[in-house]
Every structure is written in structure tokens, then in C-alpha cells.
Amino acid sequence: MSTAALWELQPIIPPETHAAEIAIEEVSRDFSRAMERTEVAAWLDLYEAAPADFATRHGVSIASDGDLVWTTCTTIPFIHFNCVKNIGVDGPATEEQVDALLQRYRDAGVMRPWFYTNPHAEPARLRCWLEARGLQHQGGWERIYRDAAPLPDEPLFPGDPLIPVDDLLVEEVTPRTASDWASFIGANYRLPATPWLTALVGRKGWHHYMLKRRGAVAAVRSLFISGGAAWSGIDAPVPGIMAQSFDLDAVLGERLVRDGIAAGVKLFVADIEAPRPDRDGPAYRNYDRLGFKLAYLRNHYSYLPAYSS
């Protein structure tokens, strides 16, 4: 009589997979550089806008070595504020470069600097160098992009017919509403960055948007335009992380794309910050409807938190 275990007698059912709900395109190294430079340009300008007293009080600075750019903020342990933006993007990284960057962060008192990598970063062993120095892979964001192809005239994300049309309103932030916008972001991220954010309102290249529900701010997102390319970010609440709903961010995204195309943008760059293995779900569907394509997953490396096991 067979003594085979019960599990050996059961049919093997492969795990269920789902088709990606966004177009996936292989991009060249040169195009990857163009996308990453679009985001770097936004951060360079954002840091330049920081009020001097705020920057001094919080240790805010941005530095570069050739095309390599890294950010520092000694009092706010936020990934964007303490990260190497583009190592290995515009040229091959070196181990000496990695060591020098880690030393700069140690000297500044930053315990958890972040490094972004993508499939085109050089050399391929960059990941191994980071891991050999104790940094670990800690998730990542999907890099997405679109060109200037026009959107349909009709709204892509029409409101619920049961909700009055004037209940949801997207408006561009002005100096008069800057405080409301900045306070909303600060509350969502728990960051004391209101003076820094308000300095971006009215600044050349920046376009900030608020979606209001019944007169109260419910979601925000920004667009930075430079040289025909635009980076979309400074979003709150982050769909899939801070909020379960993706609908409000989709409405904002449509307004940004329409305004960006009207302003002459040829390349839009953004992120999906709650990636899914099968590239399915509302974030992917919404960006697909907006004409975005997925280029690659950008991986993040940092030290584990001190309290982590």
C-alpha cells in the first residue's frame, strides 16, 4: 500500500496570476536617464526654494558631484530628503563613490540614507555593493511615463451621478490658498515643512493642485515643468499607502496631464508608490487610462531601522 503523503496525491495548482493593467515598455538607457533627470530637476529646484532660515534650522541641503545628486535634511528622516537620487544613472558608479556618500551622511548625522537604483543603473553589481555595506532592499516605486498624446475631450473619471457636480472641485493653488495646501500635506506626512512648501507656490515651473470635497481639501498633487518635461509628485494622501481610495488622485492626475499638455509638456514622469507584483489594481488602471506606460521598478536601499529585528 502506498505511503505517499496526502499532498503528493493532490493536483498541483499553479498560483493565480493576473494580466498587467498598464502597458509595459522596455526603455533604453538614454530614455531612462531622461526620465530620472526630469525628477532630479524638480528636486534641485525644490531645494533651491527652501527659505534660508528653514534650511539652516533643519539642515536642508542638496549637493552634486557632476551629474550625481543627493539630498540631506538632518532633522526630518524622510526618504526624499535624505537620498541619493541618481547613482549609476548618468555614468557608472564606483565603490569609492558609494563609500564617500555613506560617509557624508554619517558626518551629517543621518542614520538612514536611501539609494535609488533602476535596471539601467551602472554597473550591474551596484546592488551588491550596497548590500555588502549593510544596506538592504526596502521596496521601491514603479517608474511610469507618458508623452504628449492628447486625452479624449470627455472626462476620464466622471464623478458619481449621485454626488452634486460642485461637490468635487479641482483648483490650482494660489498664494491665497497656499497655507491650506501646505498644511494639508504637513498633516498627512506629519512633516514640519509648511514654510518650505509655501515657498513653492507661484515659483516658476511649479503647478500645485488641490481637490476639494464639500469645500475641504481632500487630495493634492503637484507638477514641475522644465524644458518640456514634467515630474508629478508631492501627492497626498498617497493612494494605497495613506488612503485606500485611488479615485481622487486619478481626478487630480487627469487635470495635471491636461494642463501639462496645454503648457507644451512632451514627457511626463511619475511613480506608482504602492506597487503590485502583477501590475494590476486601481493605480495601474487609472494611469493606463491617463496614457501612461510602465518603464521599470525603481528599487530602494537603506539600512534597517534601529528598532527592526
C-alpha positions in Angstrom: 0.0 0.0 0.0 1.4 3.4 -0.9 2.6 5.5 1.9 2.6 8.7 -0.2 1.7 11.8 1.7 -1.7 13.2 1.0 -0.2 16.3 -0.5 1.6 14.2 -3.1 -1.7 12.9 -4.3 -3.3 16.3 -4.9 -3.1 18.0 -8.3 -0.7 20.9 -8.4 -2.5 24.2 -9.0 -0.2 27.0 -10.1 -0.6 30.3 -8.4 -3.2 32.5 -10.0 -1.7 35.4 -11.9 -3.3 38.5 -13.5 -2.5 40.3 -16.7 -0.8 43.7 -16.2 -3.3 46.5 -16.3 -0.9 49.0 -17.8 1.2 48.9 -20.9 4.8 47.9 -20.1 7.5 49.2 -22.4 11.2 48.4 -22.4 13.0 51.7 -22.5 16.6 52.5 -23.5 19.3 53.6 -21.1 19.2 57.1 -22.6 15.4 57.4 -22.1 15.8 56.1 -18.6 18.3 58.9 -18.0 15.9 61.5 -19.4 13.2 60.3 -17.0 15.4 60.3 -14.0 16.8 63.7 -14.9 13.2 65.1 -15.0 12.7 64.2 -11.4 16.2 65.3 -10.3 15.5 68.7 -11.9 12.4 69.1 -9.7 14.3 68.3 -6.5 17.1 70.6 -7.4 14.6 73.5 -7.8 12.6 72.4 -4.7 15.8 72.5 -2.5 16.8 75.8 -4.0 13.4 77.3 -3.0 13.9 76.4 0.7 13.9 79.6 2.8 17.3 80.2 4.3 16.2 80.2 7.9 14.3 77.0 7.4 17.2 75.3 5.7 19.6 76.3 8.5 17.2 75.1 11.2 16.6 71.7 9.6 19.9 71.1 7.9 18.4 71.1 4.5 20.8 70.9 1.6 21.3 69.4 -1.8 24.7 68.5 -3.3 26.1 67.3 -6.6 29.2 65.8 -8.0 29.0 66.1 -11.7 25.5 64.7 -12.6 25.2 62.8 -9.3 22.7 64.5 -6.9 21.9 63.7 -3.2 19.7 65.4 -0.7 20.1 65.9 3.1 17.8 67.0 5.9 19.2 66.4 9.3 16.1 66.8 11.3 13.4 65.2 9.1 14.0 61.5 8.5 12.0 61.3 5.2 13.1 59.2 2.3 13.0 62.0 -0.3 15.0 64.4 2.0 17.9 62.0 2.6 18.6 60.1 -0.6 21.0 59.7 -3.5 18.7 60.4 -6.4 20.5 59.0 -9.4 23.6 56.9 -8.6 24.8 55.0 -11.7 22.3 56.8 -14.0 24.5 59.2 -15.9 27.6 57.2 -15.6 28.9 54.0 -13.9 29.1 54.3 -10.1 32.2 53.2 -8.2 32.7 51.6 -4.8 34.7 54.7 -3.7 31.7 56.8 -4.6 29.3 54.7 -2.5 31.7 54.9 0.4 32.1 58.6 0.1 28.3 59.2 0.0 27.8 57.0 3.1 30.5 58.9 4.9 28.9 62.2 4.0 25.6 61.1 5.6 27.3 59.8 8.7 29.1 63.1 9.1 25.7 64.9 8.8 24.2 62.6 11.4 21.8 60.9 9.0 21.5 57.3 10.1 19.3 56.0 7.2 20.2 57.4 3.8 18.5 56.0 0.8 19.8 55.0 -2.6 17.6 54.6 -5.7 18.5 52.1 -8.3 16.9 51.0 -11.6 17.6 48.3 -14.2 19.7 50.7 -16.2 21.9 51.9 -13.3 25.6 51.0 -13.9 27.3 48.8 -13.0 25.0 45.9 -12.5 26.9 45.0 -9.3 25.9 48.3 -7.7 23.2 46.5 -5.7 25.8 44.1 -4.4 28.0 47.0 -3.3 25.1 48.5 -1.3 24.2 45.2 0.3 27.8 44.5 1.2 27.8 47.7 3.2 24.7 46.7 5.2 22.0 48.4 3.1 19.0 46.3 2.3 16.4 46.3 -0.4 13.3 48.0 1.0 10.7 48.1 -1.6 10.5 50.5 -4.5 8.3 52.5 -6.8 7.2 51.9 -10.4 8.5 54.5 -12.8 5.8 55.5 -15.3 5.7 58.0 -18.1 3.7 59.3 -21.0 4.2 61.5 -24.0 2.1 64.5 -25.2 -0.7 62.4 -26.8 -4.0 64.2 -26.2 -6.6 62.9 -23.9 -10.2 62.5 -25.0 -12.4 65.6 -24.7 -14.8 63.9 -22.2 -13.6 63.4 -18.6 -11.9 60.1 -18.0 -13.0 59.9 -14.4 -16.6 61.3 -14.3 -18.0 61.9 -10.8 -20.6 59.8 -9.2 -24.0 61.0 -10.6 -25.4 60.8 -7.0 -22.9 63.4 -5.8 -23.6 67.0 -6.8 -21.2 68.2 -9.6 -20.0 71.1 -7.4 -19.1 68.7 -4.6 -15.7 67.8 -6.0 -13.6 70.7 -7.3 -10.0 70.8 -8.5 -8.3 74.1 -8.3 -4.7 75.3 -8.7 -3.1 76.6 -5.6 -2.6 80.3 -5.3 -0.8 82.4 -2.7 -4.1 82.9 -1.0 -4.7 79.2 -0.7 -1.0 78.2 -0.2 -1.4 77.8 3.6 -4.3 75.4 3.2 -2.4 73.3 0.7 0.8 73.2 2.7 -1.0 72.4 6.0 -2.8 69.5 4.4 0.5 68.0 3.2 2.1 68.5 6.5 -0.8 66.8 8.3 -0.7 63.8 6.0 3.0 63.3 6.2 3.5 64.6 9.7 6.2 66.9 8.4 7.0 70.4 9.7 7.6 71.7 6.2 5.0 74.4 5.7 7.4 77.3 5.1 9.3 75.2 2.5 6.1 74.2 0.7 4.6 77.7 0.6 7.8 78.9 -1.0 7.0 76.8 -4.0 3.7 78.5 -4.7 4.0 80.9 -7.5 7.5 79.7 -8.2 8.4 79.3 -11.9 7.8 75.8 -13.2 5.6 74.7 -10.3 1.9 74.0 -10.5 0.1 72.7 -7.4 -3.4 71.4 -7.3 -6.0 70.7 -4.6 -9.1 68.6 -4.9 -11.7 69.8 -2.6 -14.8 67.9 -1.3 -17.5 70.0 0.2 -15.1 72.8 0.4 -12.4 71.0 2.3 -9.1 69.8 0.9 -9.3 66.1 0.2 -6.2 65.4 -2.0 -3.3 67.2 -3.6 -0.7 66.7 -6.3 1.9 68.9 -8.0 3.6 69.2 -11.4 7.0 70.7 -12.1 7.7 71.6 -15.7 11.1 72.3 -17.1 12.4 72.1 -20.6 9.4 70.4 -22.0 9.4 67.6 -19.3 7.3 67.4 -16.2 7.6 65.5 -12.9 4.4 64.7 -10.9 4.7 64.4 -7.2 4.1 66.0 -3.7 0.9 63.9 -3.6 -1.2 63.3 -0.5 -2.7 61.2 0.7 -0.6 58.6 -1.2 -3.1 56.1 -2.7 -2.6 52.6 -1.5 -0.5 53.8 1.5 -2.2 56.7 3.2 -5.6 56.2 1.6 -7.5 53.1 0.3 -9.2 55.1 -2.5 -7.4 55.9 -5.7 -10.2 57.9 -7.2 -9.4 61.4 -6.0 -5.7 61.1 -7.1 -6.9 59.9 -10.6 -9.1 63.1 -11.0 -6.1 65.2 -10.0 -3.8 63.3 -12.4 -6.2 64.0 -15.3 -6.1 67.7 -14.5 -2.3 67.7 -14.4 -2.0 65.9 -17.7 -4.4 68.2 -19.5 -2.8 71.3 -18.1 0.7 69.9 -18.8 -0.1 69.2 -22.5 -1.6 72.7 -22.9 1.7 74.0 -21.4 3.8 72.1 -24.0 5.0 69.2 -22.0 6.4 66.4 -24.1 7.3 63.9 -21.4 5.5 63.3 -18.1 7.2 61.3 -15.3 5.5 59.9 -12.2 5.6 57.0 -9.8 3.2 54.3 -8.5 4.2 54.2 -4.9 2.3 51.1 -3.9 3.5 48.6 -6.5 1.8 45.2 -7.0 3.6 42.1 -8.3 1.2 41.5 -11.2 1.0 45.2 -12.1 -2.8 45.2 -11.6 -5.2 47.2 -9.4 -6.6 50.7 -9.5 -3.4 52.6 -9.6 -2.2 50.8 -12.8 -5.7 51.0 -14.4 -6.0 54.7 -13.7 -2.6 55.6 -15.1 -3.2 53.4 -18.1 -6.4 55.4 -18.8 -4.3 58.5 -18.5 -2.0 57.3 -21.2 1.0 56.3 -19.0 3.3 53.3 -19.6 5.4 51.4 -17.1 9.1 51.5 -17.6 10.5 49.7 -14.6 10.5 49.2 -10.9 13.0 51.6 -9.2 14.4 49.8 -6.1 15.2 51.5 -2.8 18.1 50.6 -0.5 18.7 51.7 3.0 19.7 50.5 6.5 17.0 48.8 8.5 15.6 51.0 11.3 17.4 50.6 14.6 14.3 49.1 16.2 13.9 46.4 13.5 14.9 42.8 14.0 
